[in-house]
C-alpha cells in the first residue's frame, strides 16, 4: 500500500503542475499546452491518467521493494 501512495503522490504533483499550467497564463510547463484547445476534456484525461499511471507506478515500486526485501533477507540454515 505505501508504494501505491508513493506512485499516486508522484503523479498528483504532475497533475497539479498540469492544472496550474492550464489555468494560469503566466505559468508554462511542458506538461500542458493550453493553445491546443479543448482544455476541460484534456484536463479530465490528465486526471484519469493520474489515477491509472499512479497505480502502475505504485505496482512497479512495490514489486521492486518486494524483490529487494527477498534478495537481501538473511539466509536461514
N, C-alpha and C positions, 0 to 999 in steps of 0.2 A: 504493500500500500504506500509506503513512503516514496518508492520510486515513481508511482503514478502521480503523486502530488508534485514531485520534482519535475516530471515531464509536463504536467499542465501548468505549473508555475512558469516554466521557461516559455511555453507557448503564449501564456497570458501576457507576458511582457511584450512579446512581439505583437500581439493583438492590440495592446494599449498604444504602442507606437504607431500602428496602422490607423487606429481610431483618431489619435491626435493629428496625424498627418492628413487624414481626410477632412477633419473639422476645422483645423487652423491653417489659414492660407500661408502663414509665415514659417510654418514648421514642415520641412521636407525630409522624407526618408526614402529609401529605396524599396520599402515595404508596400507603398501605396502611391499611385499617381492619380489624383482626382480628375485630371484633364481627360481621362479615358471615359468619363461619364458613368451613369447608372450606379452612383455611389451607394445608395441603400442596399441594393441587391448584392453588390460586391462586398460590402461590409458583413452582410449575413453569411455569404460564402466564406469569408475570412473567419467568422466566428465558428462556423461548422468545421473548418479546417483546424481551428484551435483545439476543439474537442477531440477530433479524430487523431491529429498528429501528436497532440499531447499524450493521448492514450498509448499510441505506438511508441513514442519516445520513452514513456514510463515502462513499458514492457521490455524494451531493449535495455534500459538502465537496470531494471530488476533482474533480467537474465544475466547481465554482466556481473552484478553483485552476487547472485547465487553461484555463478561459476567460480568467482574469486573465493567465496567462502568455502566452496567444495575443494578447490585446488590448494588452499592454504590451511586446511584443517589439520589438526595434529593426528599423526598416524597412530592407530591403536594396534597393539600386538595380538 
